[in-house]
Amino acid sequence: AFNLGIGYEHYIGVHWSIGGEIIYHNFISEKGSIEQSGQTTSGTLPYPVDGSVTSVNFAFLYHF
């Protein structure tokens, strides 16, 4: 699994800034098996199942 992103922050005053970012999250599950009560079950581990999500974040920040 990996994350890939890009962001920008712009100061609008001595202590204030605005910014944003876009992050791509790729989830790749690992193949594996579970042994429970003497029985082995094959499946895809861990969760979430294979897939991806893109998140967009905006911020209005105060820097101390």
N, CA, C and O atoms as a GROMACS GRO file, in nm:
protein
  256
    1ALA      N    1   0.084  -0.118   0.000
    1ALA     CA    2   0.000   0.000   0.000
    1ALA      C    3   0.088   0.124   0.000
    1ALA      O    4   0.202   0.120   0.048
    2PHE      N    5   0.038   0.233  -0.053
    2PHE     CA    6   0.114   0.357  -0.053
    2PHE      C    7   0.020   0.477  -0.056
    2PHE      O    8  -0.098   0.465  -0.089
    3ASN      N    9   0.074   0.593  -0.020
    3ASN     CA   10   0.004   0.720  -0.028
    3ASN      C   11   0.086   0.813  -0.116
    3ASN      O   12   0.209   0.810  -0.111
    4LEU      N   13   0.020   0.894  -0.195
    4LEU     CA   14   0.086   0.990  -0.282
    4LEU      C   15   0.007   1.119  -0.275
    4LEU      O   16  -0.115   1.118  -0.292
    5GLY      N   17   0.073   1.231  -0.249
    5GLY     CA   18  -0.001   1.356  -0.234
    5GLY      C   19   0.079   1.477  -0.275
    5GLY      O   20   0.200   1.472  -0.296
    6ILE      N   21   0.005   1.587  -0.286
    6ILE     CA   22   0.065   1.716  -0.315
    6ILE      C   23  -0.016   1.821  -0.239
    6ILE      O   24  -0.137   1.809  -0.223
    7GLY      N   25   0.054   1.924  -0.191
    7GLY     CA   26  -0.015   2.027  -0.115
    7GLY      C   27   0.050   2.163  -0.134
    7GLY      O   28   0.159   2.174  -0.190
    8TYR      N   29  -0.020   2.266  -0.088
    8TYR     CA   30   0.029   2.403  -0.099
    8TYR      C   31  -0.018   2.481   0.024
    8TYR      O   32  -0.130   2.464   0.071
    9GLU      N   33   0.071   2.566   0.077
    9GLU     CA   34   0.036   2.652   0.190
    9GLU      C   35   0.081   2.794   0.158
    9GLU      O   36   0.194   2.816   0.113
   10HIS      N   37  -0.007   2.891   0.182
   10HIS     CA   38   0.022   3.031   0.150
   10HIS      C   39  -0.002   3.117   0.274
   10HIS      O   40  -0.111   3.117   0.330
   11TYR      N   41   0.102   3.190   0.316
   11TYR     CA   42   0.088   3.279   0.432
   11TYR      C   43   0.011   3.405   0.391
   11TYR      O   44   0.043   3.469   0.291
   12ILE      N   45  -0.091   3.439   0.471
   12ILE     CA   46  -0.172   3.558   0.444
   12ILE      C   47  -0.151   3.664   0.552
   12ILE      O   48  -0.214   3.769   0.549
   13GLY      N   49  -0.063   3.636   0.647
   13GLY     CA   50  -0.030   3.727   0.756
   13GLY      C   51   0.090   3.671   0.831
   13GLY      O   52   0.147   3.569   0.792
   14VAL      N   53   0.128   3.739   0.939
   14VAL     CA   54   0.244   3.695   1.016
   14VAL      C   55   0.223   3.554   1.074
   14VAL      O   56   0.314   3.472   1.071
   15HIS      N   57   0.104   3.528   1.127
   15HIS     CA   58   0.075   3.399   1.191
   15HIS      C   59  -0.030   3.315   1.117
   15HIS      O   60  -0.056   3.202   1.158
   16TRP      N   61  -0.091   3.366   1.012
   16TRP     CA   62  -0.203   3.298   0.947
   16TRP      C   63  -0.164   3.246   0.810
   16TRP      O   64  -0.088   3.309   0.737
   17SER      N   65  -0.218   3.131   0.775
   17SER     CA   66  -0.198   3.076   0.642
   17SER      C   67  -0.321   2.996   0.600
   17SER      O   68  -0.400   2.953   0.683
   18ILE      N   69  -0.334   2.977   0.470
   18ILE     CA   70  -0.436   2.890   0.414
   18ILE      C   71  -0.364   2.785   0.330
   18ILE      O   72  -0.256   2.811   0.277
   19GLY      N   73  -0.422   2.670   0.319
   19GLY     CA   74  -0.357   2.564   0.244
   19GLY      C   75  -0.454   2.457   0.200
   19GLY      O   76  -0.570   2.455   0.241
   20GLY      N   77  -0.404   2.370   0.119
   20GLY     CA   78  -0.483   2.257   0.072
   20GLY      C   79  -0.393   2.146   0.025
   20GLY      O   80  -0.275   2.166  -0.004
   21GLU      N   81  -0.451   2.027   0.017
   21GLU     CA   82  -0.376   1.912  -0.030
   21GLU      C   83  -0.470   1.810  -0.092
   21GLU      O   84  -0.588   1.804  -0.059
   22ILE      N   85  -0.415   1.731  -0.182
   22ILE     CA   86  -0.486   1.618  -0.242
   22ILE      C   87  -0.398   1.496  -0.215
   22ILE      O   88  -0.279   1.496  -0.245
   23ILE      N   89  -0.459   1.391  -0.159
   23ILE     CA   90  -0.384   1.270  -0.126
   23ILE      C   91  -0.454   1.149  -0.187
   23ILE      O   92  -0.575   1.131  -0.172
   24TYR      N   93  -0.377   1.067  -0.255
   24TYR     CA   94  -0.426   0.941  -0.312
   24TYR      C   95  -0.380   0.828  -0.221
   24TYR      O   96  -0.260   0.812  -0.198
   25HIS      N   97  -0.473   0.750  -0.169
   25HIS     CA   98  -0.445   0.637  -0.081
   25HIS      C   99  -0.473   0.509  -0.159
   25HIS      O  100  -0.585   0.489  -0.206
   26ASN      N  101  -0.373   0.422  -0.172
   26ASN     CA  102  -0.391   0.296  -0.242
   26ASN      C  103  -0.379   0.184  -0.139
   26ASN      O  104  -0.278   0.174  -0.069
   27PHE      N  105  -0.481   0.102  -0.129
   27PHE     CA  106  -0.484  -0.008  -0.034
   27PHE      C  107  -0.465  -0.139  -0.111
   27PHE      O  108  -0.543  -0.170  -0.201
   28ILE      N  109  -0.363  -0.215  -0.076
   28ILE     CA  110  -0.338  -0.344  -0.138
   28ILE      C  111  -0.339  -0.449  -0.027
   28ILE      O  112  -0.254  -0.447   0.061
   29SER      N  113  -0.433  -0.537  -0.032
   29SER     CA  114  -0.442  -0.642   0.069
   29SER      C  115  -0.339  -0.750   0.042
   29SER      O  116  -0.294  -0.769  -0.071
   30GLU      N  117  -0.303  -0.821   0.148
   30GLU     CA  118  -0.210  -0.932   0.136
   30GLU      C  119  -0.287  -1.063   0.140
   30GLU      O  120  -0.383  -1.078   0.216
   31LYS      N  121  -0.245  -1.156   0.058
   31LYS     CA  122  -0.307  -1.288   0.060
   31LYS      C  123  -0.256  -1.363   0.182
   31LYS      O  124  -0.138  -1.352   0.216
   32GLY      N  125  -0.342  -1.437   0.246
   32GLY     CA  126  -0.300  -1.510   0.365
   32GLY      C  127  -0.403  -1.614   0.403
   32GLY      O  128  -0.500  -1.637   0.331
   33SER      N  129  -0.380  -1.675   0.516
   33SER     CA  130  -0.474  -1.776   0.564
   33SER      C  131  -0.490  -1.761   0.714
   33SER      O  132  -0.401  -1.711   0.783
   34ILE      N  133  -0.604  -1.807   0.764
   34ILE     CA  134  -0.636  -1.801   0.906
   34ILE      C  135  -0.659  -1.944   0.954
   34ILE      O  136  -0.733  -2.020   0.891
   35GLU      N  137  -0.596  -1.979   1.064
   35GLU     CA  138  -0.622  -2.110   1.122
   35GLU      C  139  -0.706  -2.090   1.248
   35GLU      O  140  -0.666  -2.020   1.341
   36GLN      N  141  -0.824  -2.152   1.248
   36GLN     CA  142  -0.917  -2.136   1.360
   36GLN      C  143  -0.981  -2.272   1.389
   36GLN      O  144  -1.038  -2.335   1.300
   37SER      N  145  -0.971  -2.314   1.512
   37SER     CA  146  -1.029  -2.443   1.556
   37SER      C  147  -0.980  -2.559   1.471
   37SER      O  148  -1.056  -2.650   1.439
   38GLY      N  149  -0.850  -2.557   1.434
   38GLY     CA  150  -0.794  -2.668   1.358
   38GLY      C  151  -0.823  -2.664   1.210
   38GLY      O  152  -0.776  -2.751   1.137
   39GLN      N  153  -0.901  -2.567   1.162
   39GLN     CA  154  -0.933  -2.555   1.020
   39GLN      C  155  -0.862  -2.434   0.962
   39GLN      O  156  -0.855  -2.329   1.027
   40THR      N  157  -0.810  -2.447   0.841
   40THR     CA  158  -0.741  -2.336   0.775
   40THR      C  159  -0.832  -2.278   0.669
   40THR      O  160  -0.886  -2.350   0.585
   41THR      N  161  -0.849  -2.147   0.672
   41THR     CA  162  -0.932  -2.075   0.575
   41THR      C  163  -0.844  -1.976   0.502
   41THR      O  164  -0.776  -1.896   0.565
   42SER      N  165  -0.845  -1.980   0.369
   42SER     CA  166  -0.768  -1.885   0.289
   42SER      C  167  -0.855  -1.764   0.259
   42SER      O  168  -0.976  -1.775   0.246
   43GLY      N  169  -0.790  -1.649   0.247
   43GLY     CA  170  -0.865  -1.528   0.216
   43GLY      C  171  -0.771  -1.412   0.192
   43GLY      O  172  -0.650  -1.429   0.181
   44THR      N  173  -0.826  -1.297   0.186
   44THR     CA  174  -0.750  -1.175   0.164
   44THR      C  175  -0.744  -1.098   0.295
   44THR      O  176  -0.847  -1.066   0.354
   45LEU      N  177  -0.621  -1.069   0.340
   45LEU     CA  178  -0.600  -1.000   0.465
   45LEU      C  179  -0.505  -0.885   0.443
   45LEU      O  180  -0.434  -0.893   0.342
   46PRO      N  181  -0.492  -0.782   0.520
   46PRO     CA  182  -0.596  -0.735   0.612
   46PRO      C  183  -0.698  -0.649   0.538
   46PRO      O  184  -0.684  -0.627   0.417
   47TYR      N  185  -0.797  -0.602   0.606
   47TYR     CA  186  -0.896  -0.513   0.546
   47TYR      C  187  -0.841  -0.373   0.546
   47TYR      O  188  -0.755  -0.347   0.630
   48PRO      N  189  -0.877  -0.279   0.463
   48PRO     CA  190  -0.982  -0.289   0.362
   48PRO      C  191  -0.937  -0.371   0.241
   48PRO      O  192  -0.818  -0.395   0.220
   49VAL      N  193  -1.034  -0.413   0.164
   49VAL     CA  194  -1.008  -0.491   0.043
   49VAL      C  195  -0.940  -0.400  -0.057
   49VAL      O  196  -0.946  -0.277  -0.045
   50ASP      N  197  -0.875  -0.460  -0.157
   50ASP     CA  198  -0.805  -0.381  -0.259
   50ASP      C  199  -0.890  -0.265  -0.308
   50ASP      O  200  -1.010  -0.281  -0.333
   51GLY      N  201  -0.829  -0.148  -0.321
   51GLY     CA  202  -0.902  -0.032  -0.368
   51GLY      C  203  -0.822   0.094  -0.343
   51GLY      O  204  -0.708   0.088  -0.298
   52SER      N  205  -0.882   0.206  -0.371
   52SER     CA  206  -0.814   0.333  -0.350
   52SER      C  207  -0.915   0.440  -0.312
   52SER      O  208  -1.034   0.429  -0.338
   53VAL      N  209  -0.862   0.546  -0.249
   53VAL     CA  210  -0.944   0.659  -0.207
   53VAL      C  211  -0.862   0.785  -0.233
   53VAL      O  212  -0.741   0.786  -0.213
   54THR      N  213  -0.927   0.890  -0.277
   54THR     CA  214  -0.863   1.020  -0.293
   54THR      C  215  -0.929   1.117  -0.197
   54THR      O  216  -1.051   1.130  -0.195
   55SER      N  217  -0.846   1.186  -0.116
   55SER     CA  218  -0.902   1.283  -0.022
   55SER      C  219  -0.851   1.423  -0.056
   55SER      O  220  -0.737   1.440  -0.100
   56VAL      N  221  -0.938   1.522  -0.036
   56VAL     CA  222  -0.904   1.662  -0.060
   56VAL      C  223  -0.924   1.736   0.072
   56VAL      O  224  -1.032   1.729   0.131
   57ASN      N  225  -0.820   1.806   0.119
   57ASN     CA  226  -0.824   1.875   0.247
   57ASN      C  227  -0.791   2.022   0.229
   57ASN      O  228  -0.700   2.057   0.154
   58PHE      N  229  -0.864   2.109   0.299
   58PHE     CA  230  -0.838   2.252   0.301
   58PHE      C  231  -0.821   2.295   0.446
   58PHE      O  232  -0.882   2.238   0.536
   59ALA      N  233  -0.736   2.397   0.469
   59ALA     CA  234  -0.711   2.439   0.607
   59ALA      C  235  -0.690   2.589   0.615
   59ALA      O  236  -0.637   2.652   0.524
   60PHE      N  237  -0.733   2.646   0.727
   60PHE     CA  238  -0.707   2.786   0.765
   60PHE      C  239  -0.633   2.775   0.896
   60PHE      O  240  -0.692   2.739   0.998
   61LEU      N  241  -0.500   2.806   0.896
   61LEU     CA  242  -0.414   2.773   1.010
   61LEU      C  243  -0.359   2.897   1.080
   61LEU      O  244  -0.334   3.001   1.018
   62TYR      N  245  -0.341   2.882   1.211
   62TYR     CA  246  -0.274   2.983   1.292
   62TYR      C  247  -0.143   2.924   1.341
   62TYR      O  248  -0.143   2.817   1.402
   63HIS      N  249  -0.030   2.991   1.315
   63HIS     CA  250   0.102   2.943   1.356
   63HIS      C  251   0.147   3.020   1.479
   63HIS      O  252   0.152   3.143   1.477
   64PHE      N  253   0.179   2.949   1.586
   64PHE     CA  254   0.223   3.011   1.711
   64PHE      C  255   0.364   3.060   1.701
   64PHE      O  256   0.418   3.115   1.798
   0.00000   0.00000   0.00000
